[in-house]
Amino acid sequence: MPLSAEFTDPRLVAVYDTLNAYDSGTQPAFYLRLAEDLGARSVIDVGCGTGLITREFVDRGYAVTALEPSTEMIAVARRRIGEDRATFLAGDTALLGAAGIDLAFLSGHVAQFFLTDESWRQALTDLRRALRTGGTLAFETRNPAMREWEAWADGTRRVSVDPVAGRIETWTGVDDVDDGVVSCTLHYRFLDTGVELAAANRLRFRTLGELEASVTDAGFAIAETFGGWDRRPLQADSAEIILVARAV
């Protein structure tokens, strides 16, 4: 699948962390606690982006494989972490091979970028091969029942301040919703320079039933599901579907 300009345009990659900062106690904390609870030693960060979560794992002594299809994003991760402190793979899950890894996770709603059932099935198959038997797969996706894309389309704009690029106004336009795939356009206005950029994006919203079926078909057993980063139970109105599965 072609990558969005959000992940390839150097101007947008440079401000990605500012525009997509994690709130305290959310994704990094959840996956770090999961690794600790599991007693994991080796980890795959699928879609590592600029390496924010990767660095957290590396700093805690985990052996990390950082996988990212965007060469621009993974270059930032390499600089941030250090070339020799993790294994960096620029590409897709086919690069992983059989590695006997303890934990693989997809943060940042990476699972939603696999638009087709075929691409998602292949990724899960590759991840099962990379994990040892008894290893763990974890990921999150937005709950389609909450129809979050409707909030994106309301025209709300926000302004973030990047230490280098200055003030950036952002908003999202929803272009199409078809069979679980939401097509949208991310808009960026760099207020200090007047530069305007746009990035087309497509995301797949899968139901819990679809997710569970795809994961079990790939050789996993569902271990836990959560509805929030604080490990609250999954409810019909949960914003997130967080799934943890064991390789069998």
Salt bridges, closest charged atoms under 4 A:
ASP9 OD2 - ARG11 NH2 2.82
ASP17 OD2 - ARG80 NH2 2.74
ASP37 OD2 - ARG33 NE 3.57
ASP37 OD2 - ARG231 NH2 3.00
GLU56 OE1 - ARG60 NH1 2.70
ASP59 OD1 - ARG85 NH2 2.97
GLU83 OE2 - ARG78 NE 3.17
ASP102 OD1 - ARG132 NE 2.69
ASP117 OD1 - ARG204 NH2 3.12
ASP117 OD1 - ARG206 NH2 3.96
ASP126 OD1 - ARG129 NH1 3.28
GLU148 OE2 - ARG142 NE 3.60
GLU150 OE2 - ARG147 NE 2.59
GLU169 OE1 - ARG157 NH1 3.85
GLU169 OE1 - ARG189 NH1 2.63
ASP192 OD1 - ARG167 NE 2.98
GLU196 OE2 - ARG189 NE 3.00
ASP230 OD1 - ARG232 NE 2.84
GLU240 OE1 - HIS109 NE2 2.94
